[in-house]
Amino acid sequence: MPAVSKGDGMRGLAVFISDIRNCKSKEAEIKRINKELANIRSKFKGDKALDGYSKKKYVCKLLFIFLLGHDIDFGHMEAVNLLSSNKYTEKQIGYLFISVLVNSNSELIRLINNAIKNDLSSRNPTFMCLALHCIANVGSREMAEAFASEIPRILVAGDTMDSVKQSAALCLLRLYKTSPDLVLMGEWTSRVVHLLNDQHMGVVTAAISLITCLSQKNPDEFKTCVSLAVSRLSRIVSSASTDLQDYTYYFVPAPWLSCKLLRLLQCYPPPEDGAVKGRLVECLETILNKAQEPPKSKKVQHSNAKNAILFEAISLIIHYDSEPNLLVRACNQLGQFLQHRETNLRYLALESMCTLASSEFSHEAVKTHIETVINALKTERDVSVRQRAADLLYAMCDRSNAKQIVAEMLSYLETADYSIREEMVLKVAILAEKYAVDYSWYVDTILNLIRIAGDYVSEEVWYRVIQIVINRDDVQGYAAKTVFEALQAPACHENMVKVGGYILGEFGNLIAGDPRSSPLVQFNLLHSKFHLCSVPTRALLLSAYIKFINLFPETKATIQEVLRCDSQIRNSDVELQQRAVEYLKLSSIASTDVLATVLEEMPPFPERESSILAKLKKKKGPGAVSVTELEDSKREGGELNGGGDRGPDTSAMSASNAVSRHSVTSNLSYVFQSTPSPSADLLGIRSSAPAGTAPASAGNLLVDVFSEAGPAAPSAAVNDDGFLRFVCKNNGVLFENQLLQIGIKSEYRQNLGRMYLFYGNKTSVQFASFTTSVSCPGELQSHILSLNVQTKQVEPLVEGGAQIQQVLNIECLTDFSDAPLLNIKFRYGGALQNLTLKLPVTINKFFQPTEMSSHDFFQRWKQLSQPQQEAQKIFKANHSMDTEVLKAKLLGLGTALLDNVDPNPENYVCAGVIQTKGQQVGCLLRLEPNAQAQMYRLTLRCSKDSVSRRLCELLAEQF
């Protein structure tokens, strides 16, 4: 850039700034600014034409005033005029003012674009760079439309100077991020990729930022960049610090470029070409070797640059997950950082090793550092580092070290930070369940967990203990004995009381032979906690008391006395009062046989998937559970508890399950806590276990809670669960499971529609090879022109916790009945996920509402009198017959709701025209509700019989 001469110092600007700084109060500053604004305004409006220097000075003052926080509403045209100056300083101030103050919707944009075009075609590199910087800073859609086709030409032109190429690459990157649909590389693709071979390192550094972004969106178009990136990386890695003098940073050659090259390679799988792959492996080995060399400088900048390259290289090694030697070496290198004096390095090492633990090649190498990680958990001063240490222990846990890790995590829980206690509790519960080698250890661990951190033990944890104890005969006596001993502690957490009440109510008879735990002792122990508990726990204890009457008849009089007291049968809480009255009456009038039948022991639960993992994912949000547990499930395979004989669709144990299976009769289904926890089914995975699912055998202690990580089937059944919800609405969540959430937003006008699909990654793990496709089955396939659906490609990589958007443009050519299918495929933790959904594109989406008078409606109704034009259905109401809800659904259908048309004011009539490209289909609707019978009669008359039938089918499901 040209140097600013001394004469360009703008003394008036310096004086103004000095005056502002010398102001003693805000009022004085505003007064001085208003005076200056009045002076500038008069100069701009004066008869005397201003020279370039004066314009520049006054525009500069306006810019300074704006930066002080004051609004500027004039001077824009003078700034635009400066763009046509041939002096660098004047042009520079003009572009600076426009970049900061001109709105993208300004009327001056056309003038500015013309000035930019003139500078881009001037071939003056200084002016070209100023113009490119302005485009990038404003970054509006209008500028993208004007220059998106011109900038790639400048970028790849042979006579373009290197400084201009750098600016052009970064400018194009900015436009691509703001308006990707307007930046189409097309014919320029191969030439842009070959910029990686440019001799100027600055051009390569700028170009690789652009190529990385383009590769993430369109990996296939830019896959040729892999070999060029490897070649360039090889030259940098093998070079000495003296070879790249201008781009060596504290004895590290081109560190920023190296990191960008390694990040670009992470967008692609390992190279298929053996020579390229070998060269890349050699580069990675060289980077790992250099990390072991003594530092060439003691400056922190040197170590930062080296470590930045090292961590990116390790990320690439983990991404490929195909070189055992490199994975083990990376693990050993990270292990050295675990005891580094720099906190940030320890944090990064723990975080990277969490991912390494998921690889079958490096899992054992990670386990060798268990003592160091345990020490970090205990001694680290930074809570974020301690949390990463806990994550790593969780990730490296397997059958060989489960007891040690669980014991250490339990020990740490007693002094753990409050911010991570709940997450630690969930992890301990998951590991204890997953790697339990016998029932007693699992029960001891969970009860110890409740004792240490009871406030942070969610309902899912103690629900799970009860489920397992009920399902296993050989642990019931031990559980009853253990929980009885735990309840004897002076300070006993309420969750322990819940578990104790439940287990003793079911299996207290197994320890009643010992005088120290006789029936009356058990009852007195439980009742001593009664007054300290919340209402739901008291309700559970009352249910345990009625169970005691069945198990131990000798306690009947004592328990009835408790139930009969005023504090129970006249309790202010309706739930407690009702239980006390009904249990008292049940114990008084029922015979022994009836009582034994009503209060019989709980039958085994169907084997279910634990909901604790869902709770952990919910707790961690975007930083959710690592891929480790998913990889573990593949590594353990059928050895995991219960993993061998479960049906394909298991579900979480919920509060309502715990309630209903412990109820005394169907009329007393509230015996135990009857209000389901809002967190009991966090990811919507609750469903019944498949019929015929056998209980796990004795060899399979618990259920594999990680089965979702298994490889997906090559083809997926069509999921239409959310389809009908969108017949009368356009926005909402179409699909959601543990991994993925799909939101939808759509709008329709005449025969055209636009649908926005939002894919959200609910995990912390990257989705790779993410692809979507839309197909039209059945009728749409046989009549190819029924619907025209155009889709835009989605990004192939979806980062953990990120969301991407896809736009579908839909054109209705003729009427149709089958909805398009959306197929989604991606890799998660190495497993292929395959999902097919029905897109909620139905014929009613193309309705145009039609207002009609009563006379016109019935006249048209009579005209549509042919039998095939009418479709009618009488059906029972599926939902509440609320007037406002019905009106909202009919309006959501897309028709006009006609008031005062039908002679019966209780009926609803609607009219609309379905717009297709080929024809218009008129439709009339009449809905007749019968509130007394809870029935509807729905009648549709359309000018096309297939439309009548389809609309009748769709609408009958909505009311």
Buried (B, 14 or more C-beta within 10 A) or exposed (E): EEEEEEEBEBEBBEEBBEBBEEBEEEEEBEEBBEEBBEBBBEBBEEEEEBEBBBBBBBBBBBBBBBEEEBEBEEBBEBBBBBBBBEBBBBBBBBBBBBBBBBEEEBEBBEBBBBBBBEBBEEEBBBBBBBBBBBBBBBBBBBBBEBBBBBBBBBBBEEEBBBBBBBBBBBBBBBBBEBBBEBBEBEEBBEBBBBBBEBEBBBBBBBBBBBBBBBBBBBBEBBBEBBBBBBBBBBBBBEBEEEEBEEBBBBBBBBBBBBBBBBBBBBBBBBBEEEEBBEBBBBBBBBBBEBBEEEEEEEEEEBBBBBBBBBBBBBBBBBBBBBBEEBBBBBBBBBBEBBEBEEEEBBBBBBBBBBBBBBBEBBBBBBBEBBEBBBBBBEEBEEEBBBBBBBBBBBBBBBEEBBBBBBBBBBBBBEEBEEEBBBBBBBBBBBBBBBBBEEBBBBBBBBBBBBBBBBEBBBBBBBBBBBBBBBBBEEBBEBBBBBBBBBBEEEEBBBBBBBBBBBBBBBBBBBBBEEEEBBBBBBBEBBBEBBEEBEBBBBBBBBBBBBBBBBBBEEBBEBBBEBBEEEEBBEBEEEBBBBBBBBBBEBBEEBEEEEBEEBBEBBEEBBBBBBBBBBBBBBBBEEBBBBBBBBBBBBBBEEEBBBBBBBBEEBBBBBBBBBBBBBBBEEEBBBBBBBEBBEBBBBBBBBEEBEEEBEBBEEEBBBBBBBBBBBEBEEEBEBBBEBBBBBBBBBEEBBBBBBBBBBBBEBEBEBBBBEBBBBBBBBBBBBBBBBEBEBEBBEBBEEBEEBBBBEBEEBBBBBBBBBEBEBEBEBBBBBBBBBBBBBBBBBBBBBBEBBBBBBBBBBBBBBBBBBEBEBEBBBEBBEEBEEEEBBBEBEBEBEEEBEEEEBEBBBBBBBBBBBEEBBEEEEBBBBBBBBBBBEEBBBBBBBBBBEEEEEBBBBBBBBBBBBBBBBBBEBBBEBB
